[in-house]
Amino acid sequence: MMRVWILPMLLVLCGSVAATGLVFAGSPGTAAALLLVFLLLAGVNSPLVFPRSIGAEEARQRSTVDGRPVVFWRPGCAYCLRLRVRLGRSARQVYWVDIWRDPAGAAAVREANDGNETVPTVVVDGRSHTNPDPAWVRSRLSPSR
């Protein structure tokens, strides 16, 4: 659990240190702007940006029932963030599995990617797709959901 917060905490810490230095140098406005940038970076690299993650087994079971895609992701992954942002509100129609929180999810990703934990890995209809185009993933979502 702690692992997913390392990068966001480091960003907040670095931003705070840099902002403090700028305040002591007499640039409080620049310090505030810099701290805001670091806080935004920490936010988008945290699990808070993504819908609630579930376990890999639960995601597979739900996907089998309703046909929704399963996305295996991890915090700090730029490609996962790109997928999340490009899906917009549709991201709630997808089952998200954080491979850093779910060992079964990490194993499923390694199995699909020749032993590598390459994310995002999207499973649609039982087939794995590594880092697919967000438009393709969106096209796999039912408009009625």
C-alpha positions in Angstrom: 0.0 0.0 0.0 2.8 2.4 0.9 4.5 1.8 -2.4 1.8 3.6 -4.4 2.3 6.8 -2.4 6.1 7.0 -2.7 6.3 9.1 -5.9 3.5 11.5 -4.8 5.1 12.0 -1.4 8.5 12.6 -3.0 7.0 15.2 -5.3 5.3 17.0 -2.4 8.6 16.9 -0.4 10.7 18.2 -3.2 8.2 20.9 -4.1 8.1 22.0 -0.4 11.9 22.1 -0.2 12.2 24.1 -3.4 9.4 26.5 -2.4 11.0 27.0 1.0 14.3 27.9 -0.7 12.5 30.4 -2.9 10.6 32.0 0.0 13.9 32.5 1.9 15.4 34.0 -1.4 12.6 36.5 -1.4 10.4 35.1 -4.1 7.1 34.0 -2.4 5.0 34.3 -5.6 7.4 32.0 -7.5 7.5 29.7 -4.5 3.7 29.4 -4.4 3.5 28.7 -8.1 6.2 26.1 -7.9 4.6 24.3 -5.0 1.3 24.3 -6.9 3.0 22.6 -9.8 4.5 20.0 -7.6 1.2 19.4 -5.8 -0.6 18.9 -9.2 2.1 16.5 -10.3 1.7 14.5 -7.0 -2.0 14.4 -7.5 -1.9 13.0 -11.1 0.7 10.4 -10.0 -1.4 9.2 -7.1 -4.1 6.6 -7.0 -6.6 9.3 -6.4 -7.0 10.1 -10.1 -8.1 6.6 -10.9 -11.4 5.0 -10.2 -11.4 2.6 -7.2 -9.2 -0.5 -7.9 -10.5 -4.0 -7.4 -8.8 -7.4 -7.3 -7.9 -9.2 -10.5 -10.2 -12.1 -9.8 -13.2 -9.9 -9.0 -12.5 -7.9 -12.1 -12.4 -11.1 -14.3 -15.6 -12.3 -12.8 -17.4 -9.0 -13.3 -16.0 -8.7 -16.9 -17.3 -12.1 -17.7 -20.8 -11.1 -16.6 -21.0 -7.7 -18.3 -18.3 -7.7 -20.9 -16.5 -4.5 -19.6 -12.8 -4.2 -20.2 -10.3 -4.8 -17.3 -7.3 -2.4 -17.1 -4.2 -3.4 -15.2 -2.3 -0.3 -14.1 0.0 1.1 -11.5 0.5 4.6 -10.1 3.2 6.7 -11.7 2.7 5.2 -15.1 2.4 7.9 -17.7 0.7 5.6 -20.2 -1.9 4.6 -17.6 -2.5 8.3 -16.8 -2.9 9.0 -20.6 -5.4 6.2 -20.9 -7.3 7.4 -17.8 -7.4 11.0 -19.0 -8.4 10.1 -22.5 -11.2 7.8 -21.3 -12.7 10.7 -19.3 -15.9 9.9 -17.6 -16.0 6.6 -19.5 -13.2 5.4 -17.2 -15.8 4.5 -14.6 -17.1 1.8 -17.0 -13.8 0.0 -16.9 -12.6 -2.3 -14.1 -9.2 -1.0 -12.8 -6.7 -3.3 -11.2 -3.7 -1.8 -9.5 -0.9 -4.3 -9.9 1.0 -2.8 -7.0 -1.8 -3.6 -4.7 -2.9 -6.9 -6.2 -0.3 -9.7 -6.6 -2.7 -11.7 -8.8 -3.1 -8.7 -11.1 0.7 -8.3 -11.4 0.9 -12.1 -12.2 -1.7 -11.7 -14.9 0.2 -8.8 -16.5 3.5 -10.8 -16.4 1.7 -13.7 -18.0 0.3 -11.5 -20.8 3.6 -9.7 -21.4 6.3 -12.3 -21.5 7.2 -11.9 -17.8 7.2 -8.1 -17.9 4.9 -5.9 -15.8 4.1 -3.6 -18.8 1.0 -1.4 -18.1 -1.6 -0.5 -19.1 -2.6 -4.0 -20.1 -6.2 -4.1 -21.1 -8.2 -7.4 -21.2 -11.2 -7.4 -23.5 -13.1 -10.6 -24.2 -10.4 -12.6 -22.5 -7.6 -11.2 -24.8 -4.8 -9.0 -23.5 -3.8 -5.8 -25.2 -0.7 -4.0 -24.0 -0.9 -0.2 -24.1 -3.8 0.1 -26.5 -5.0 3.3 -28.0 -7.5 5.0 -25.7 -9.9 5.5 -28.6 -9.9 1.7 -29.2 -10.6 1.1 -25.5 -13.4 3.6 -25.6 -14.9 1.9 -28.6 -15.1 -1.3 -26.6 -17.4 0.3 -24.0 -21.1 0.0 -24.4 -22.9 3.4 -24.9 -25.7 2.3 -22.7 -23.5 2.1 -19.5 
